[in-house]
Amino acid sequence: MDFFEVIRNRRSIRRFKSDPVPRAEMLKILDAANWAPSALNLQPWEFLVVSGAKKNMLGSNYGKIAEDYTKDWDIAPDKKGFMARQEFIQFANVYGGAPVVVVVLIEAHKEPRYQKAFLESASAAMENMLLAATALGLGGCWMTGPLAGESYLREILSIPDNREIVAISPVGYPLAVPEARPRLDPDLTRKVSWLE
Ligand SMILES: Cc1cc2nc3c(=O)[nH]c(=O)nc-3n(C[C@H](O)[C@H](O)[C@H](O)COP(=O)(O)O)c2cc1C
């Protein structure tokens, strides 16, 4: 796949094969993340690679969050999400069956401009990781929903107060790859202004 194909082929994967991801492959995608640009070159990201019993505990917690979050998806069609409610809850409970979940952290900073810069830098790392996963035939899903159970995440993963959780992604070999979500402005006539 060439670079632009990788970009076009990346999807949020929510169903995975149970096959383990070799550590060498995990290191390749984390290395891609580590090569992201960062404000003041501070490279503020850190990654927790979670599997086994701890991953299962995170899944059960996210499952409960998903049940609450989707409670009106069935009764109010206008509020219905992008997936059927039960499908989403099933995904959440086991992170789609992914063998690994990556938690992206940054240093917590009191000054908002640093906090913003750290968040942006870690977001660049996150996207590099997802694109590298796609290039290697793996998949992931950028997720902030699980942060609704942040105190539990912190406890289970022993995350100290001086670290902020940016996002979480399951990582594994895709069992199902969803259709591409259409672009709101595919010709870029509204989203781009050319100023001369
Ligand atoms: C900041 C951010 C937070 C997201 N949080 C979640 C989430 O909590 N749960 C989830 O299933 N998907 C989450 N997503 C994935 C989006 O739903 C997905 O990117 C969007 O529907 C477009 O689909 P695609 O990634 O396959 O192109 C998140 C994406 C971003 C960028």
The ligand as an SDF file (V2000), in Angstrom:
LIG
                    3D

 31 33  0  0  0  0  0  0  0  0999 V2000
  -10.9590   11.9690   19.3750 C   0  0  0  0  0  0  0  0  0  0  0  0
  -11.7010   10.7190   18.9360 C   0  0  0  0  0  0  0  0  0  0  0  0
  -12.4440   10.0100   19.8550 C   0  0  0  0  0  0  0  0  0  0  0  0
  -13.1180    8.8290   19.4760 C   0  0  0  0  0  0  0  0  0  0  0  0
  -13.7620    8.0930   20.4410 N   0  0  0  0  0  0  0  0  0  0  0  0
  -14.3460    6.9300   20.0960 C   0  0  0  0  0  0  0  0  0  0  0  0
  -14.9350    6.1050   21.0870 C   0  0  0  0  0  0  0  0  0  0  0  0
  -14.9250    6.4170   22.2680 O   0  0  0  0  0  0  0  0  0  0  0  0
  -15.5050    4.9350   20.7120 N   0  0  0  0  0  0  0  0  0  0  0  0
  -15.5070    4.5330   19.4040 C   0  0  0  0  0  0  0  0  0  0  0  0
  -16.0450    3.4620   19.1280 O   0  0  0  0  0  0  0  0  0  0  0  0
  -14.9460    5.2940   18.4190 N   0  0  0  0  0  0  0  0  0  0  0  0
  -14.3730    6.4720   18.7430 C   0  0  0  0  0  0  0  0  0  0  0  0
  -13.7520    7.2390   17.7730 N   0  0  0  0  0  0  0  0  0  0  0  0
  -13.7210    6.7610   16.3710 C   0  0  0  0  0  0  0  0  0  0  0  0
  -14.7290    7.5160   15.5080 C   0  0  0  0  0  0  0  0  0  0  0  0
  -16.0390    7.0720   15.7950 O   0  0  0  0  0  0  0  0  0  0  0  0
  -14.3810    7.2610   14.0170 C   0  0  0  0  0  0  0  0  0  0  0  0
  -13.1030    7.7900   13.7560 O   0  0  0  0  0  0  0  0  0  0  0  0
  -15.3990    7.9060   13.0700 C   0  0  0  0  0  0  0  0  0  0  0  0
  -16.6690    7.3130   13.2280 O   0  0  0  0  0  0  0  0  0  0  0  0
  -14.9640    7.7580   11.5940 C   0  0  0  0  0  0  0  0  0  0  0  0
  -14.7570    6.4000   11.2560 O   0  0  0  0  0  0  0  0  0  0  0  0
  -13.3330    5.9070   10.7050 P   0  0  0  0  0  0  0  0  0  0  0  0
  -12.3180    6.1220   11.7960 O   0  0  0  0  0  0  0  0  0  0  0  0
  -13.5240    4.4320   10.3900 O   0  0  0  0  0  0  0  0  0  0  0  0
  -13.0140    6.7300    9.4900 O   0  0  0  0  0  0  0  0  0  0  0  0
  -13.0800    8.3990   18.1230 C   0  0  0  0  0  0  0  0  0  0  0  0
  -12.3130    9.1240   17.1960 C   0  0  0  0  0  0  0  0  0  0  0  0
  -11.6160   10.2640   17.5990 C   0  0  0  0  0  0  0  0  0  0  0  0
  -10.7430   11.0030   16.5930 C   0  0  0  0  0  0  0  0  0  0  0  0
  1  2  1  0
  2  3  1  0
  2 30  2  0
  3  4  2  0
  4  5  1  0
  4 28  1  0
  5  6  2  0
  6  7  1  0
  6 13  1  0
  7  8  2  0
  7  9  1  0
  9 10  1  0
 10 11  2  0
 10 12  1  0
 12 13  2  0
 13 14  1  0
 14 15  1  0
 14 28  1  0
 15 16  1  0
 16 17  1  0
 16 18  1  0
 18 19  1  0
 18 20  1  0
 20 21  1  0
 20 22  1  0
 22 23  1  0
 23 24  1  0
 24 25  2  0
 24 26  1  0
 24 27  1  0
 28 29  2  0
 29 30  1  0
 30 31  1  0
M  END
$$$$
